[in-house]
Amino acid sequence: MTPTARDPQMLKGILPVLVVALLTEHESYGYELVTRLQEAGLEDIAAGTVYPVLTRLEREGHISSRLVASPSGPARKYYLPTAAGAEHLERSAADWRHLTRTVERVLARIIPTTEEPS
């Protein structure tokens, strides 16, 4: 499947939520997280987009990090959500779901919904 061009501003708003959600499943280091985002459907996401999000989330107290020695090079910085990050994820997910329902209702008035094959 070829990735479609998306408005970077749309991704900018939801990417921190996706990062914390994936880290909630299990801790990851930066490059691993980029790979997980790509596997989740953001095929065109770059490390240069994800690392500033990790830095900001850590500065805001939503994730914490720890250095782990790597057998194949320098130590890796692993990230995991904090309690504040988990709370923020719950609120953000609820806000996102409310927003997407609203957008879908408005768009459905003029653009028919097409289901993508699974």
C-alpha positions as CSV (number, residue, x, y, z in Angstrom):
1,M,0.0,0.0,0.0
2,T,1.4,3.4,-1.0
3,P,1.4,6.0,1.8
4,T,-0.8,8.9,1.0
5,A,0.3,12.5,1.6
6,R,-1.2,13.8,4.7
7,D,-1.4,17.3,6.2
8,P,1.5,17.5,8.7
9,Q,-0.6,19.7,11.0
10,M,-3.1,16.9,11.4
11,L,-0.4,14.5,12.5
12,K,1.3,17.1,14.7
13,G,-1.8,17.2,16.9
14,I,-2.3,13.4,17.4
15,L,1.3,12.1,17.2
16,P,2.0,12.7,20.9
17,V,-1.1,10.7,21.8
18,L,0.0,7.8,19.5
19,V,3.5,7.8,21.0
20,V,2.2,7.6,24.6
21,A,-0.4,4.9,23.5
22,L,2.4,2.8,22.0
23,L,4.6,3.3,24.9
24,T,1.8,2.1,27.2
25,E,1.8,-1.2,25.4
26,H,5.5,-1.6,26.2
27,E,8.6,0.6,26.6
28,S,10.6,1.4,23.5
29,Y,13.7,3.3,22.4
30,G,13.3,6.0,19.7
31,Y,14.1,4.1,16.6
32,E,12.0,1.1,17.7
33,L,9.1,3.5,18.3
34,V,9.5,5.0,14.8
35,T,9.3,1.4,13.4
36,R,6.2,0.7,15.5
37,L,4.5,3.8,14.2
38,Q,5.3,2.8,10.6
39,E,3.9,-0.7,11.2
40,A,0.8,0.9,12.6
41,G,0.2,2.7,9.3
42,L,2.3,5.9,9.4
43,E,4.7,4.5,6.8
44,D,6.2,7.9,6.0
45,I,6.9,8.9,9.6
46,A,10.6,9.8,10.1
47,A,12.8,9.7,13.2
48,G,13.3,13.5,12.8
49,T,9.5,13.9,13.5
50,V,9.3,11.5,16.5
51,Y,12.4,12.5,18.5
52,P,11.2,16.1,19.2
53,V,7.9,14.6,20.3
54,L,9.7,12.3,22.8
55,T,11.7,15.3,24.1
56,R,8.6,17.4,24.6
57,L,6.7,14.6,26.3
58,E,9.5,13.9,28.6
59,R,9.9,17.6,29.4
60,E,6.2,17.8,30.2
61,G,6.4,14.8,32.5
62,H,4.2,12.5,30.3
63,I,7.0,10.0,29.8
64,S,10.2,9.1,31.5
65,S,13.4,7.5,30.1
66,R,16.2,5.3,31.2
67,L,19.5,4.4,29.4
68,V,20.1,0.8,28.6
69,A,23.4,-0.6,27.3
70,S,23.2,-1.9,23.8
71,P,25.2,-4.8,22.5
72,S,25.3,-3.2,19.0
73,G,26.5,0.4,19.8
74,P,25.8,3.2,22.2
75,A,23.3,3.0,25.0
76,R,19.7,3.3,24.1
77,K,17.2,5.6,25.8
78,Y,14.0,3.6,26.6
79,Y,10.8,5.5,27.2
80,L,7.8,4.7,29.3
81,P,4.7,6.7,30.2
82,T,4.4,8.3,33.7
83,A,1.2,8.3,35.7
84,A,0.6,11.8,34.4
85,G,1.2,10.5,30.9
86,A,-1.4,7.8,31.4
87,E,-4.0,10.3,32.6
88,H,-3.1,12.6,29.7
89,L,-3.6,9.7,27.3
90,E,-7.0,8.9,28.7
91,R,-8.2,12.5,28.3
92,S,-6.6,13.0,24.9
93,A,-8.1,9.7,23.6
94,A,-11.6,10.8,24.8
95,D,-11.1,14.2,23.2
96,W,-9.9,12.6,19.9
97,R,-12.8,10.2,19.7
98,H,-15.3,13.0,20.3
99,L,-13.6,15.1,17.6
100,T,-13.5,12.3,15.1
101,R,-17.2,11.5,15.7
102,T,-18.0,15.2,15.1
103,V,-15.9,15.3,11.9
104,E,-17.5,12.1,10.6
105,R,-21.1,13.5,11.3
106,V,-20.3,16.7,9.4
107,L,-18.5,15.0,6.5
108,A,-21.2,12.3,6.1
109,R,-23.6,15.1,5.2
110,I,-21.8,15.7,2.0
111,I,-19.3,12.9,1.4
112,P,-20.4,9.3,1.5
113,T,-18.4,7.1,3.8
114,T,-16.3,4.4,2.0
115,E,-15.0,1.5,4.0
116,E,-11.5,0.4,3.4
117,P,-10.9,-3.3,3.0
118,S,-9.3,-4.9,6.0
